[in-house]
Amino acid sequence: MHLPAYRFGKPYESIERTKLVHFLTGEPVAEVSQVGGALVGRDMQKAAKAREALLTLDPEDVVERLQTAGNLYAHGTLTVGDTKQSPDDFVKQQSATTGLPETLCRANMQKNMFVLANMDRMLDALSRGLPPEIFWKGYGREHRDVVVSYQAQSPVLGLVLPSNSPGVHTLWLPVIALGVGLVMKPGGQEPWTPYRMAAAMIEAGIPSEAIGLYPGATDVGASILASCKRSMIFGSAKTVEQYRGNPGVQVHGPGFSKILIGDDVVDRWEDHIDMMVESVAVNGGRGCINCSAIWASRHTEAIAAALAERLGPVDVLPPDDPNAKLAAFTIPGAAKAIWGQIEGGLAAPGVSHPTETYGPRLVEGERCGWLRPVVAHCSSPEPVISKAEYMFPFVAVVKCPQGQMLEKIGPTLVGTALTEDPAFRRALIDCTEIDRLNFGPVPTTKLDWLQPHEGNIIDFLYRSRALQVPAGAGVV
Amino acid sequence: MSTDVSAQKPVFQVADDAAVKQARATLDAHAVEMMAWHFHPSTGCPFWLEYAKSLTFDPITEVKNYDDLKKFPPFEDEWLRGGPVTRWIPQGFAGQPAYVFETGGTTGVPKSRVNMRDFRTDYEQFSDTLPEEYFPRGANWLMLGPSGPRRLRLSIEHLAQHRGGICFCLDLDPRWVVKLIQKGWMEHLEAYKQHCIDQAITILGAGHDVKCMFTTPKLLESLAIGLEKRGTTIRKAGITGIFSGGTEFTPQWTRFAVEELLDGAFMTPTYGNTLMGLAASRPVVPADGYTIAYYAPQPRAVIEVVDFDDTNTVVPYGGTGRVKLTTLTKETFVPGFLERDEGERELPYAKYPWDGISGVRPFRELASSTTVGVY
């Protein structure tokens, strides 16, 4: 199987190709054409045509076609690269090159389909009920009979996509429905979702000129960021820091998502242990929305022990086992290196390791490695590991007085707060460290797609600005 | 891993045995002649004359052919840092005007090589490989590459002058480029690149009748895209021939350049550095998968593709190994220097009847610590 680059609909076979192999057996799975940054830079001079192609369609048509695409993506047999690909093929290929269990690949597929199927509701929610044609025309009247104008900031959204979590693709799915094209650099190990999604969209009638796929090395990512006026990049804390303050780049890095238990609820912690386990471990613990820390003022040793009892025994299973919950680290030596880092953190004063009694955490295979769930207990927020995040089910249970919690938690993508205390709730609402805030026992991993995630994508792609017409003039 | 692919039929004209044998005899005789020069008290430089005292053999009498140079311990490039640089000037050239060219130097003391006339000789020889059709004599040149204490900067100017033209240059500090990359200041990097491209486009549009150009792959692509944004192309801006080098070329990049950037202008890739001089490439053609194979300017410099562990053994043809460089000019003797590059050993080519190298890229064990800038 060969995946060529797509230059706004035109396939391009490169002389240079990377070979993707099965993470367990080393058997070849696919070859992916590799292009260079200059090729992207050259194509981006024609990026305006991507939006122009979308604007020839009715915006409601586009939404319907995306809904059809969602169905094709989840259930259809599509031509991906030079090969017909069924949903089962997709799941097996994605699992083979990313190390994700097949069940998790299927779950992510459903998530993507759900977002596409509900695109109309999602746009309505994100735009606060604006008629969609306003994004096409650039202005119009909203339901209060006020003229509003939304100006596209870029004809395309550049995407530097990750290899580690197929779930993140939901973030960019609304972009086409907003009349903006896509320029994607697929993740090196996970080209599958962008390629299949692009195939489904084109099959459903989205103009191929609106979508670019540029697999390649880091210079492709740099070129996308340099040439697209709006880009999204997924990366480490270092990547986040590098692009901080750049209005053209939305960076998605570690989430440091947390569960914060108030003093009024903490004595009933046992009622919420299922929610905690789900928040830590669902989707292999790989997402930025997975919980990496649970903060409370007391009972933290008991909470950590209970989590260890539930998560500690989780073991490595073959990727096609329906009960498999752990993803492999497919880069040789990665699991071992991460484990070395964790061991260092666990050895610090004030830290204990309740999952230690459930057997070794590092499992090394011939070509890859796994890390079984780790629960660390921190007697204060001081140990470094209390603020760590890893790409597997890892959680630190941190003892901290409620009054100090919000000043010490640091950046928190999703905060689930278990409290009925009005003063603490007020403080949580005002805490700017927290992005998504859940009141009550909502798993950090449960997203309401009708609410913005890490900023409203409409605010990122469009500028709300004034546009005036003489009194009495029509706005057509 | 080494693989012998000599059984595959090459699409280029392989040198015949007689030519290979003749070239080897020339190299052997040249090696002996160079030992006589570099290790004789009346002609050698202070560094080698002093170094010879620590050797267990006499280079003048015991180097009887090129292979005998393996008797020298590996050359350490650290020796090239700092002064006095006069320790590298052969007594035979005492009193002649000397240049010092630097390499690296983003942080710390750069490595340097003293030159009297070598750079001129290297580029005059290279000049003979340039096709007149694309590099017409008398044409003016644009040097879109590093300025400052670089051998390349002066060499291109000499090449232009040697061919009867004038060279137009711009300001480009490659050390600042490397620092920008290391700091992660990508917006500044982009702005600096644009600053350089703006200078180049200004020169091209100023009526200087520039037809030939040196540039690096990265700057070439930026120039082509910059011109395209202005509704023109490299060819339409007057350029007919491009001599490119400085950073890694890949077949895919070359194909992309030929198909989409050059608009019919001719490009010849080269591989070179301050120590070696300049290795020309055999013609880069689609039938050869846009393979870029370089041949050192023997006998003045020799490239060998050697086993990663046993650096005195060349790999089989088609095999992968590290680049080992030997410089044998009267001005400079550098025996068996292990470069920071690797590649595949190539069969001798009719025009250059000695080993070549293709697929040149940063040596795998050093690649992660190497910052590739514009140069």
Contacts between the chains, C-beta under 8 A, distances in Angstrom:
chain1	res1	chain2	res2	distance
A	14	B	252	5.2
A	15	B	250	8.0
A	15	B	251	4.9
A	15	B	252	4.3
A	15	B	255	5.8
A	15	B	289	6.3
A	15	B	290	6.2
A	16	B	250	6.3
A	16	B	251	7.2
A	16	B	252	4.3
A	34	B	252	7.0
A	35	B	252	7.4
A	35	B	256	7.7
A	36	B	221	7.9
A	36	B	250	7.8
A	36	B	252	6.7
A	36	B	253	5.6
A	36	B	256	6.3
A	38	B	218	8.0
A	38	B	221	3.5
A	38	B	222	7.8
A	38	B	224	7.9
A	38	B	225	6.9
A	38	B	253	7.7
A	38	B	256	6.7
A	38	B	261	7.4
A	39	B	256	5.6
A	39	B	260	7.4
A	41	B	221	7.2
A	41	B	225	5.4
A	42	B	221	8.0
A	42	B	224	7.8
A	42	B	225	5.6
A	42	B	228	7.0
A	42	B	260	6.3
A	42	B	261	7.7
A	45	B	225	7.2
A	45	B	228	6.5
A	45	B	229	6.4
A	222	B	186	6.5
A	225	B	186	7.4
A	226	B	186	7.3
A	226	B	190	5.4
A	242	B	184	5.1
A	242	B	186	7.6
A	246	B	187	7.7
